[in-house]
Amino acid sequence: MKQFGKKAILSLYLLAALPAGAGIFDKEPKPVVLEAQGNRAEEFKQLVGDGSAFEKTVKLAATGPAQVAIGKIRINFATQTSAASTQTSWGSSKWASAYVDYKLLGVKPEVVQSIADNFYADLVKLLASRGLAVLPQDQLMANAEFAAAVAQTKSPVATEGMMSNTASVTAFAKQTAQFSGMFDGRLGYVALSKALNNPLVLELDFTVDFADFKKDGHGGTSIIGASASVEHKPLLFVKSGFVRAYVGVEGMEGSRGVDFPFKEKVILPGYIAASVEKKATSGTDVALSVLSALAGNASRSSTYEVTPVDNLPEVVGQSLLPFAEVIANALPQATAAR
């Protein structure tokens, strides 16, 4: 049998004690923190992790006039979110776990619909301020294929996670749509651009969350027990999403487009929690904790209920305004407005 020296054994213990998810070459996430004033162009580059993002949109817009059509604005607004951390000791079956659940109370689907509609209105104003002609949605609705897509797009829709404690309300801004078909419906937006004399067609999709989590802990060893924890706090932020832009052009090329998935979360300036209440631990959770302790394991869970401010749509709208500025500034300013 191969024998391990003291240094090798020490190294194994140190590796076992690394925080949950830690890696030697892991890149530390750097969220985009938005304030009332900021360098929106640089914030967009950070958001999409692409230093040449602006140059790509300039090249794309150069194919046609300074016109923009908003094909889709979809906001997925979380109303329940959770996180769990579980660690197992190296060399034994002992484990530790931590679970935190947040619920946002009283957010009706029509509230999220109004947030999406207001975001659309703010984005239109910002694009116009950059000298871009935003086509009215009535003009888009005159296209039969787009009108059919709008009719088939359900909004708002409340959903709950099947395998996890998550819930959200999804809303599309009025008279915007999700095309179906291959490539996530992208060909529909390209066809729309061609039908409208090749404006830049925008597709924006993002998720807003209201609580932030940070998992921690270590696997431990037969000597050093496993440890697990979840740091948490109410926080309004854009968790994920993407922005895409398409231009239909004539000839063999057919179309051009850019696709920017969000690489970092975006911390918004608003605070929507009027109160945060920790709920009493249920009898089932207490029993599970006792059984875990008797087996030499550690398990704990907690649930928090967040009561939002009365003027939630207004607060969220003001918080999303800097984010709308980031998206608007990703597009090149028209020559006359510079």
C-alpha positions as CSV (number, residue, x, y, z in Angstrom):
1,M,0.0,0.0,0.0
2,K,1.3,3.5,-0.9
3,Q,2.1,5.6,2.2
4,F,1.4,9.3,2.3
5,G,3.8,11.7,4.0
6,K,2.9,14.3,6.5
7,K,3.0,17.1,3.9
8,A,0.7,15.2,1.6
9,I,-1.8,14.5,4.4
10,L,-1.7,18.2,5.4
11,S,-2.5,19.2,1.8
12,L,-5.5,16.9,1.7
13,Y,-6.8,18.4,4.9
14,L,-6.4,21.9,3.5
15,L,-8.1,21.0,0.3
16,A,-11.0,19.5,2.2
17,A,-11.4,22.7,4.2
18,L,-11.7,25.0,1.2
19,P,-14.9,27.0,1.1
20,A,-17.8,25.5,-0.9
21,G,-17.3,25.9,-4.6
22,A,-13.9,27.3,-4.2
23,G,-11.4,26.7,-6.9
24,I,-7.8,27.7,-7.3
25,F,-8.4,29.3,-10.7
26,D,-12.0,30.5,-10.0
27,K,-12.7,34.0,-11.3
28,E,-14.2,36.3,-8.6
29,P,-17.5,37.6,-9.9
30,K,-17.7,41.4,-10.2
31,P,-21.3,42.6,-10.2
32,V,-22.2,45.8,-12.1
33,V,-23.2,48.2,-9.4
34,L,-25.5,50.9,-10.9
35,E,-26.0,54.3,-9.4
36,A,-27.9,57.4,-10.6
37,Q,-24.8,58.6,-12.5
38,G,-22.3,56.3,-14.2
39,N,-20.4,55.4,-17.3
40,R,-23.1,53.4,-19.0
41,A,-21.0,52.4,-22.0
42,E,-18.3,50.9,-19.7
43,E,-21.0,49.3,-17.5
44,F,-22.5,47.6,-20.6
45,K,-19.1,46.2,-21.5
46,Q,-18.7,44.8,-17.9
47,L,-22.2,43.4,-18.0
48,V,-21.6,41.4,-21.2
49,G,-17.9,40.7,-20.6
50,D,-17.0,42.1,-24.0
51,G,-14.7,45.0,-24.4
52,S,-15.5,45.4,-28.1
53,A,-19.3,45.2,-27.6
54,F,-19.9,48.8,-28.6
55,E,-17.9,48.5,-31.8
56,K,-20.0,45.5,-32.7
57,T,-23.2,47.4,-32.4
58,V,-21.8,50.3,-34.3
59,K,-20.9,48.0,-37.2
60,L,-24.3,46.4,-37.1
61,A,-26.2,49.7,-37.1
62,A,-24.1,51.0,-40.0
63,T,-26.1,48.6,-42.3
64,G,-29.1,50.8,-42.3
65,P,-30.9,54.0,-41.1
66,A,-30.9,55.0,-37.4
67,Q,-34.3,53.3,-36.7
68,V,-35.1,50.9,-33.9
69,A,-38.0,48.4,-33.5
70,I,-38.5,46.9,-30.1
71,G,-39.5,43.3,-30.8
72,K,-39.4,41.9,-27.3
73,I,-39.1,43.0,-23.7
74,R,-39.5,40.2,-21.2
75,I,-39.1,40.6,-17.5
76,N,-39.1,37.6,-15.2
77,F,-39.7,38.9,-11.6
78,A,-38.8,36.5,-8.8
79,T,-41.3,36.2,-6.0
80,Q,-39.7,33.3,-4.2
81,T,-36.0,32.4,-4.2
82,S,-33.8,30.1,-2.1
83,A,-30.3,28.7,-1.8
84,A,-28.8,25.6,-0.1
85,S,-25.3,24.6,0.8
86,T,-24.3,21.0,1.6
87,Q,-20.9,19.7,2.5
88,T,-19.7,16.2,3.2
89,S,-16.6,15.4,5.3
90,W,-13.7,13.9,3.5
91,G,-13.1,10.3,4.6
92,S,-16.4,9.9,6.4
93,S,-20.2,10.1,5.8
94,K,-20.8,13.1,8.0
95,W,-22.3,16.1,6.4
96,A,-23.6,19.6,7.1
97,S,-26.3,21.6,5.3
98,A,-27.8,25.0,5.4
99,Y,-31.0,26.2,3.6
100,V,-32.5,29.7,3.3
101,D,-35.8,30.6,1.6
102,Y,-37.1,34.1,0.8
103,K,-40.7,34.9,-0.2
104,L,-41.9,38.2,-1.6
105,L,-45.5,38.7,-0.5
106,G,-48.5,40.2,-2.4
107,V,-46.9,40.8,-5.8
108,K,-49.8,40.3,-8.3
109,P,-49.2,39.5,-11.9
110,E,-50.6,42.8,-13.1
111,V,-48.0,44.6,-11.0
112,V,-45.2,43.0,-12.9
113,Q,-47.1,43.7,-16.2
114,S,-47.1,47.4,-15.3
115,I,-43.3,47.3,-14.5
116,A,-42.7,45.8,-18.0
117,D,-44.8,48.4,-19.7
118,N,-43.2,51.2,-17.9
119,F,-39.7,49.9,-18.7
120,Y,-40.6,49.8,-22.4
121,A,-41.8,53.5,-22.1
122,D,-38.5,54.5,-20.4
123,L,-36.4,52.7,-23.0
124,V,-38.2,54.4,-25.9
125,K,-37.5,57.8,-24.3
126,L,-33.8,57.0,-23.8
127,L,-33.4,55.7,-27.4
128,A,-35.1,58.8,-28.7
129,S,-32.8,61.0,-26.7
130,R,-29.9,59.4,-28.6
131,G,-31.4,60.4,-31.9
132,L,-32.8,57.0,-32.8
133,A,-36.2,56.8,-34.4
134,V,-38.2,54.2,-32.4
135,L,-40.9,52.7,-34.6
136,P,-44.3,52.7,-32.9
137,Q,-45.7,49.3,-31.9
138,D,-48.7,49.8,-34.1
139,Q,-46.4,49.8,-37.1
140,L,-44.9,46.4,-35.9
141,M,-48.4,45.1,-35.3
142,A,-49.2,45.8,-39.0
143,N,-46.9,42.8,-39.8
144,A,-49.1,39.7,-39.7
145,E,-46.4,37.4,-38.4
146,F,-45.5,39.7,-35.5
147,A,-49.2,40.3,-34.7
148,A,-49.7,36.5,-34.5
149,A,-46.6,36.2,-32.2
150,V,-48.1,38.9,-29.9
151,A,-51.4,37.0,-29.8
152,Q,-49.7,33.8,-28.9
153,T,-47.5,35.4,-26.2
154,K,-49.1,35.0,-22.8
155,S,-48.5,37.8,-20.3
156,P,-48.4,38.1,-17.4
157,V,-47.9,34.5,-16.2
158,A,-47.2,33.4,-12.6
159,T,-45.1,30.1,-12.3
160,E,-43.7,28.0,-9.4
161,G,-40.7,25.7,-9.6
162,M,-41.4,22.0,-9.9
163,M,-38.2,20.8,-8.1
164,S,-37.2,23.8,-6.0
165,N,-38.8,26.5,-3.9
166,T,-38.9,29.2,-6.6
167,A,-41.7,31.3,-8.0
168,S,-41.9,34.2,-10.4
169,V,-44.1,36.3,-12.5
170,T,-43.2,36.8,-16.2
171,A,-44.5,39.7,-18.2
172,F,-43.9,40.9,-21.8
173,A,-44.2,44.6,-22.5
174,K,-47.4,45.4,-24.3
175,Q,-47.3,44.5,-28.0
176,T,-43.9,42.8,-27.8
177,A,-43.6,39.1,-28.4
178,Q,-41.6,35.9,-28.3
179,F,-41.3,34.3,-31.7
180,S,-41.3,30.5,-31.8
181,G,-39.3,28.3,-34.0
182,M,-35.6,27.5,-34.5
183,F,-32.8,29.4,-32.8
184,D,-35.1,30.7,-30.1
185,G,-37.2,32.4,-32.6
186,R,-34.4,34.6,-33.8
187,L,-35.4,34.2,-37.5
188,G,-38.7,35.8,-36.7
189,Y,-37.0,39.0,-35.6
190,V,-34.8,39.0,-38.7
191,A,-37.9,38.6,-40.9
192,L,-39.6,41.5,-39.0
193,S,-36.6,43.7,-39.7
194,K,-36.7,42.9,-43.4
195,A,-40.5,43.6,-43.5
196,L,-40.0,47.0,-41.8
197,N,-37.3,48.2,-44.2
198,N,-34.4,46.9,-42.1
199,P,-34.5,48.8,-38.8
200,L,-32.5,47.5,-35.8
201,V,-34.8,45.0,-34.0
202,L,-34.1,44.7,-30.2
203,E,-34.8,41.6,-28.1
204,L,-34.3,42.1,-24.4
205,D,-34.9,39.4,-21.8
206,F,-33.9,39.5,-18.1
207,T,-34.7,38.2,-14.6
208,V,-35.0,40.5,-11.6
209,D,-34.4,38.9,-8.1
210,F,-35.0,40.4,-4.7
211,A,-32.7,38.4,-2.4
212,D,-29.0,37.6,-2.7
213,F,-27.2,34.6,-1.4
214,K,-23.6,33.5,-0.8
215,K,-22.8,29.9,-0.1
216,D,-20.0,29.1,2.2
217,G,-18.6,26.2,4.2
218,H,-16.1,23.3,3.9
219,G,-16.1,19.6,3.5
220,G,-14.1,19.0,6.6
221,T,-12.4,15.7,7.6
222,S,-12.9,12.9,10.0
223,I,-11.3,15.2,12.6
224,I,-12.5,18.6,11.4
225,G,-16.3,18.4,11.0
226,A,-18.0,19.7,7.9
227,S,-19.5,23.2,7.9
228,A,-22.1,24.8,5.7
229,S,-23.7,28.2,5.7
230,V,-25.6,30.6,3.4
231,E,-25.2,34.4,3.8
232,H,-28.3,36.3,2.7
233,K,-29.8,39.7,2.4
234,P,-32.7,41.5,0.6
235,L,-31.2,43.0,-2.6
236,L,-32.8,44.1,-5.9
237,F,-30.7,43.0,-8.9
238,V,-30.8,41.8,-12.4
239,K,-29.8,38.2,-12.0
240,S,-29.4,37.1,-15.6
241,G,-30.5,37.8,-19.1
242,F,-29.5,38.8,-22.6
243,V,-29.9,41.5,-25.2
244,R,-29.9,40.8,-28.9
245,A,-30.2,43.0,-32.0
246,Y,-30.9,42.1,-35.6
247,V,-30.8,43.8,-38.9
248,G,-32.3,42.2,-42.1
249,V,-30.3,43.0,-45.2
250,E,-30.8,42.2,-48.8
251,G,-28.7,39.7,-50.8
252,M,-27.1,36.4,-50.0
253,E,-26.0,37.4,-46.5
254,G,-29.6,37.8,-45.4
255,S,-29.1,39.2,-41.9
256,R,-26.7,40.5,-39.3
257,G,-27.0,40.4,-35.5
258,V,-25.3,40.6,-32.2
259,D,-26.0,38.4,-29.1
260,F,-24.9,39.6,-25.7
261,P,-25.7,37.2,-22.8
262,F,-25.2,38.9,-19.4
263,K,-22.1,37.7,-17.7
264,E,-22.5,39.5,-14.4
265,K,-25.4,40.4,-12.2
266,V,-26.5,44.0,-12.0
267,I,-27.1,45.6,-8.6
268,L,-29.9,48.1,-8.8
269,P,-30.1,51.2,-6.6
270,G,-33.6,50.7,-5.1
271,Y,-34.7,48.9,-2.0
272,I,-38.2,47.3,-2.1
273,A,-38.5,45.7,1.3
274,A,-40.8,47.5,3.7
275,S,-40.1,44.7,6.3
276,V,-38.4,41.3,6.5
277,E,-39.7,38.7,8.9
278,K,-38.0,35.5,9.9
279,K,-40.7,32.8,10.2
280,A,-40.7,30.3,13.1
281,T,-39.1,27.0,12.3
282,S,-41.7,24.3,11.4
283,G,-42.0,21.2,13.5
284,T,-40.8,19.1,10.5
285,D,-37.6,21.1,10.2
286,V,-37.0,20.9,14.0
287,A,-37.4,17.1,13.8
288,L,-35.0,16.8,10.9
289,S,-32.4,18.9,12.7
290,V,-32.7,16.7,15.8
291,L,-32.3,13.5,13.8
292,S,-29.4,15.0,11.9
293,A,-27.6,15.9,15.1
294,L,-28.2,12.5,16.6
295,A,-26.4,11.0,13.5
296,G,-23.5,13.4,14.0
297,N,-24.6,15.7,11.2
298,A,-25.6,19.4,11.1
299,S,-28.7,20.7,9.4
300,R,-30.5,24.0,9.6
301,S,-33.0,26.0,7.6
302,S,-34.7,29.3,7.8
303,T,-37.5,31.1,5.9
304,Y,-38.0,34.9,5.5
305,E,-41.0,36.8,4.3
306,V,-40.5,40.1,2.6
307,T,-43.3,42.6,2.6
308,P,-42.7,45.1,-0.3
309,V,-43.2,48.8,-0.2
310,D,-46.6,50.1,-1.1
311,N,-45.4,51.9,-4.3
312,L,-43.5,48.8,-5.6
313,P,-44.0,49.5,-9.3
314,E,-42.7,53.1,-9.0
315,V,-39.7,52.0,-6.9
316,V,-38.8,49.1,-9.2
317,G,-39.3,51.4,-12.2
318,Q,-36.9,54.0,-10.8
319,S,-34.4,51.3,-9.9
320,L,-34.5,49.8,-13.5
321,L,-34.0,53.2,-15.1
322,P,-30.2,53.1,-14.8
323,F,-30.3,49.6,-16.3
324,A,-32.4,50.9,-19.2
325,E,-29.7,53.6,-19.7
326,V,-27.1,50.9,-19.9
327,I,-29.1,49.0,-22.6
328,A,-29.8,52.3,-24.5
329,N,-26.2,53.3,-24.5
330,A,-25.2,50.0,-26.0
331,L,-26.6,51.3,-29.3
332,P,-24.7,53.9,-31.3
333,Q,-25.9,57.5,-31.0
334,A,-27.4,58.9,-34.2
335,T,-25.1,61.5,-35.9
336,A,-27.5,64.4,-35.5
337,A,-27.8,63.7,-31.7
338,R,-24.0,63.6,-31.0
